[in-house]
Structures are given as structure tokens and as C-alpha cells.
Amino acid sequence: MARTTAPKRTAVTTATKRRAATKAAAARRGSGKQREREGGNGAPRGARQREMQTMYVCRSCVWDHAVEVDGVRQGALLAEAIEKIYAKWARRGDLNMRVVYCLGGCLNPCNVGFRTRGKYFYRFNKLTPQNAQALIDFAAAYIDSPMGDIPPAELPKGLQGHMVVRVPPPARL
């Protein structure tokens, strides 16, 4: 009796897919030498690109673990209130607003964070849609500060008592 063997299959592994995606992304970005000529960020060599500031808003926060308002989490309501003000804000080109799944402050929701390379990192909690304008006011001060160092006494009134994290930037070597 003849033994039959199944034809060999060429399985595409997850690692192979990742490598192919990485190569494709690198091809879209251009060669390393091209990036070096451009200064690494697409700007002409020697040109200094301003660092984009980012505000992170947790959309999954709930004030009480069992409470949603009409099926919408309070974090999403806060994000919506901020987006309304942000859409009309003249300085929105200076600030990215990212609505994210979680900022890890679940015991004291709702959370918003500010981060930029070379600047202080901030996180505020126990926020409501009524704090939206204060967050935009803080964003303006954060953008204008070279190190993002906003003393607690200079926080907008709507954020007094809401700052829970203030981390200085890593030391420059």
C-alpha cells in the first residue's frame, strides 16, 4: 500500500507578516540616507521642527463603575465637550487631541493627560464636561511654556485640585 503525503504548505507566520509590513513602512518613509539628508523628520537638514504637543483624553472612564448616561460613558462625554471647544480654538494646529481607550486612572475618573518630548507630563482626574474650557486654557499655557512647567498655583481655576501627576522631563545628557 502506497503511503501518501500531504503537499507541503507554506505557512505565513505572524513574524513574516510583521517583517513585510516593516519593510513596506520603511519603503514609504524613504531610505535612511534620505531621512538623514532631510534632518530625520522630513524637514530640510538644519531646520528645527517644533515639537507637537498632545492632549490625551480617556473615553472609557465612568464616574461610577455601573453608571453610563444613555449608554455613553462619562469619558466620552468629556471628550465630546473638549472637542467642541477644540474645534473652534485658534491654536488647534499646536495641539494634537487624542481620545484614547484608557489612561489608567480608573479609580478617579475622568482622566486627561498632556505629554510632549522634553516637557513635563501632566495628568488630571475627576474631570467633568464642565472642565473642558479649563483644559483648553491649560493647553495654551503648556504650549507657551518651553519646559511645560506650569506651577500648581497657576493652573486654571477649573483644574485646581485635579492635577494628580506632574513628572519632569528626562534629564538631557
Backbone torsions as a table, in degrees:
resi	resn	phi	psi	omega
1	MET	NA	129.9	-177.0
2	ALA	-82.7	136.4	179.5
3	ARG	-90.6	129.9	179.1
4	THR	-104.5	143.7	177.0
5	THR	-117.1	145.1	178.3
6	ALA	-70.7	144.0	177.5
7	PRO	-61.3	147.7	-179.9
8	LYS	-69.2	136.2	176.7
9	ARG	-101.9	144.3	175.0
10	THR	-101.0	103.9	-178.9
11	ALA	-84.2	131.3	175.8
12	VAL	-93.2	113.1	-177.1
13	THR	-82.3	164.7	176.7
14	THR	-60.2	-39.7	179.7
15	ALA	-63.2	-38.7	179.0
16	THR	-65.4	-42.4	178.0
17	LYS	-62.3	-41.7	179.5
18	ARG	-62.0	-44.2	179.7
19	ARG	-61.3	-42.5	-179.9
20	ALA	-64.2	-41.1	178.9
21	ALA	-65.9	-39.0	178.8
22	THR	-64.3	-43.2	178.6
23	LYS	-63.5	-42.1	179.7
24	ALA	-63.4	-42.0	179.0
25	ALA	-64.5	-40.9	179.0
26	ALA	-63.7	-38.9	179.1
27	ALA	-64.8	-38.1	178.1
28	ARG	-66.2	-36.2	-178.6
29	ARG	-74.9	-22.2	-176.9
30	GLY	98.8	171.5	-177.0
31	SER	-71.5	161.1	177.3
32	GLY	-60.2	-38.4	179.7
33	LYS	-65.9	-38.0	178.7
34	GLN	-64.0	-44.1	179.4
35	ARG	-63.9	-38.2	179.0
36	GLU	-63.3	-43.5	178.0
37	ARG	-61.0	-35.3	-176.7
38	GLU	-86.0	-1.9	-178.5
39	GLY	91.7	8.3	174.8
40	GLY	87.3	-13.7	-177.1
41	ASN	-130.0	14.3	179.4
42	GLY	93.1	-13.3	178.8
43	ALA	-84.4	153.0	177.2
44	PRO	-58.0	146.6	-178.8
45	ARG	-54.0	135.9	179.7
46	GLY	91.0	-18.9	179.1
47	ALA	-78.2	139.0	-179.6
48	ARG	-100.8	121.8	179.0
49	GLN	-93.3	134.2	-179.8
50	ARG	-72.6	135.2	-179.0
51	GLU	-70.3	132.2	179.0
52	MET	-80.1	132.8	177.6
53	GLN	-83.4	150.1	179.7
54	THR	-133.7	133.3	173.4
55	MET	-109.9	125.5	179.7
56	TYR	-105.6	128.2	180.0
57	VAL	-119.7	123.6	178.8
58	CYS	-76.0	123.2	-179.7
59	ARG	-93.7	-11.9	-173.6
60	SER	-99.0	0.1	-178.7
61	CYS	-63.8	144.0	170.4
62	VAL	-133.2	140.8	-178.4
63	TRP	-70.7	-31.3	176.0
64	ASP	-132.0	132.0	-171.9
65	HIS	-53.9	-23.0	-178.0
66	ALA	-104.7	2.2	-172.0
67	VAL	-107.2	129.2	168.8
68	GLU	-131.3	154.5	178.6
69	VAL	-103.9	112.3	-177.2
70	ASP	50.9	40.1	178.6
71	GLY	77.3	7.5	-179.2
72	VAL	-113.9	131.7	178.5
73	ARG	-71.8	151.3	-177.9
74	GLN	-63.7	-31.2	176.3
75	GLY	-60.8	-38.9	177.8
76	ALA	-67.7	-36.5	177.2
77	LEU	-66.2	-40.4	176.6
78	LEU	-63.0	-46.1	179.8
79	ALA	-59.7	-40.9	179.4
80	GLU	-63.9	-42.5	179.0
81	ALA	-64.2	-41.2	178.7
82	ILE	-66.5	-42.7	-178.8
83	GLU	-60.6	-36.1	178.7
84	LYS	-62.1	-43.0	179.7
85	ILE	-73.9	-42.8	-179.1
86	TYR	-58.9	-39.6	-178.1
87	ALA	-61.4	-29.3	-178.9
88	LYS	-98.8	-4.7	-174.1
89	TRP	-73.9	130.1	-177.7
90	ALA	-66.0	-22.9	-174.9
91	ARG	-101.7	17.1	-176.5
92	ARG	-61.9	-20.8	175.9
93	GLY	-70.0	-14.0	179.4
94	ASP	-95.9	-5.7	-173.5
95	LEU	-139.6	125.1	170.1
96	ASN	-84.0	136.9	172.8
97	MET	-112.6	118.6	179.2
98	ARG	-115.9	119.4	174.7
99	VAL	-90.6	119.1	-172.4
100	VAL	-117.6	166.5	-177.4
101	TYR	-70.2	-44.6	-176.0
102	CYS	-158.1	139.6	174.4
103	LEU	-108.4	5.4	174.3
104	GLY	76.4	20.6	178.2
105	GLY	-111.2	38.7	-170.0
106	CYS	-59.4	-27.5	-179.7
107	LEU	-72.9	-19.6	-179.6
108	ASN	-136.4	65.7	-178.0
109	PRO	-75.2	164.1	-3.1
110	CYS	-93.0	147.9	-171.0
111	ASN	-116.0	142.7	174.7
112	VAL	-138.2	136.1	179.3
113	GLY	-124.8	156.7	176.5
114	PHE	-127.3	130.5	-179.4
115	ARG	-146.7	139.3	173.5
116	THR	-152.5	140.1	178.6
117	ARG	-58.6	132.8	178.3
118	GLY	81.9	5.3	179.1
119	LYS	-125.3	165.5	174.3
120	TYR	-59.8	149.0	172.4
121	PHE	-104.0	136.7	178.8
122	TYR	-126.5	146.9	168.5
123	ARG	-136.9	134.1	178.2
124	PHE	-115.3	146.8	177.9
125	ASN	-136.0	-179.7	-177.1
126	LYS	55.2	44.6	-177.1
127	LEU	-98.6	152.8	176.1
128	THR	-129.4	170.7	177.2
129	PRO	-57.1	-22.5	177.8
130	GLN	-68.7	-16.1	178.5
131	ASN	-88.6	-0.6	-173.8
132	ALA	-58.5	-47.1	-179.0
133	GLN	-65.0	-38.8	177.9
134	ALA	-62.8	-36.3	177.7
135	LEU	-65.8	-39.8	177.1
136	ILE	-68.0	-38.3	176.5
137	ASP	-63.6	-41.4	176.8
138	PHE	-63.3	-41.6	-179.9
139	ALA	-57.1	-41.0	179.2
140	ALA	-62.7	-44.6	179.1
141	ALA	-65.7	-38.7	179.5
142	TYR	-64.2	-43.9	178.5
143	ILE	-61.9	-42.7	-176.1
144	ASP	-73.8	-21.1	-178.3
145	SER	-84.8	125.1	-178.2
146	PRO	-57.8	-35.6	-179.8
147	MET	-107.2	-1.8	-176.9
148	GLY	71.7	19.9	-176.3
149	ASP	-88.2	94.2	179.6
150	ILE	-106.1	109.0	179.7
151	PRO	-59.6	143.8	-178.9
152	PRO	-51.9	-34.2	-179.7
153	ALA	-67.7	-20.0	-178.5
154	GLU	-99.1	7.5	176.6
155	LEU	-66.2	147.8	173.3
156	PRO	-55.7	147.5	-175.8
157	LYS	-53.9	-37.7	-179.6
158	GLY	-69.0	-9.2	178.4
159	LEU	-111.4	-2.5	177.7
160	GLN	-59.3	127.3	-179.9
161	GLY	85.0	0.6	-179.4
162	HIS	-106.3	-11.1	-179.2
163	MET	-77.7	124.7	-179.5
164	VAL	-118.3	-20.1	179.6
165	VAL	-135.2	130.5	175.3
166	ARG	-142.6	100.4	-174.0
167	VAL	-112.5	125.7	178.3
168	PRO	-68.9	157.2	178.9
169	PRO	-68.4	158.0	177.2
170	PRO	-59.1	147.6	179.0
171	ALA	-65.7	141.1	177.9
172	ARG	-84.5	136.4	-179.0
173	LEU	-91.8	NA	NA
